[in-house]
Amino acid sequence: MRGFYIGRFQPYHDGHHAMVGRIAEEVDELVLGIGSADDSHTTHDPFTAGERIMMITKAVAEFDLPTYVVPLEDINRNAVWVSHVESMCPEFEVAYSNNPLVVRLFEESGIEVRQSPMFDRDRLEGSEIRERIIADRAWRDRVPDPVVETIEEINGIQRLRHISDTDSLARYVAEDESLEEADLGED
C-alpha cells in the first residue's frame, strides 16, 4: 500500500520526521507532497522546492521505505485540489493529515484519511523554528541532522535573516522613491 503525506516542510522538522516514521510502519511506499512548492524566499516560505526535496530525501533515507518527493504548486481552488494532487503524484491509497481542510477534501474525494496526534507541537512548529533561526536561538535540535546540513549548505540561515530584515526593505523602498523623485526633478 502507498500512502501520501503533504506538508510545506519549511523546514522539514522532527515532528514531520516522527510522522514519517509512524507512516512507515503502515505502508510499503510513501509519497511526500511538498505543498506551496511555488513559494520561496519569504519568512513564511524561505526554502525552494528543490531545497526542501534535498532536506526530505536526505532525512528519510534512514527509513527502509521507498519514498517519492513531489513538489505541488498551490492552485487556490479547493474543489479541484485533490484531483490536482492525484495528477502530480504516483497513485496512493491512503492520505495522512491533521489539517481539517485537507482531511475534508480527501474524504469528499473518497480517499481514506488517517490522522495522528501532533508530535511535540509546541516545540516543533515551522514558524517557531524559522523565528529561532532569524533570532539566532537554538533550532538545530528540532530538525533532523540532514536538514541542518542542508540549511547550512544553501546559506539558509543568512537568507532567512536577510529576508526578515524589514528595515532593509523599507530603506530600499525609500531609497528607490527618493531616486525616482530626484530623476523626476531633473526633467
PENOR-V582433 format. One line per field, one symbol per residue. ss: DSSP state (H for helix, E for strand, C for the rest). burial: 1 if it has 16 or more other C-alpha atoms within 10 Angstrom, else 0. Layout:
ss: ???
burial: ???
This chain:
ss: CEEEEEECCCCCCHHHHHHHHHHHCCCCEEEEEECCCCCCCCCCCCCCHHHHHHHHHHHHCCCCCEEEEEECCCCCCHHHHHHHHHHHCCCCCEEECCCHHHHHHHHHCCCEEECCCCCCCCCCCHHHHHHHHHCCCCCHHHCCHHHHHHHHHCCHHHHHHHHCCHHHHHHHHHHHHHHHHHHHHHC
burial: 0111111111111111101110110010111111111010001111111011111111110000101111111000000011011000100101111000011011000010100000000001110011101100001001111111011000011011110100000000000000000000000
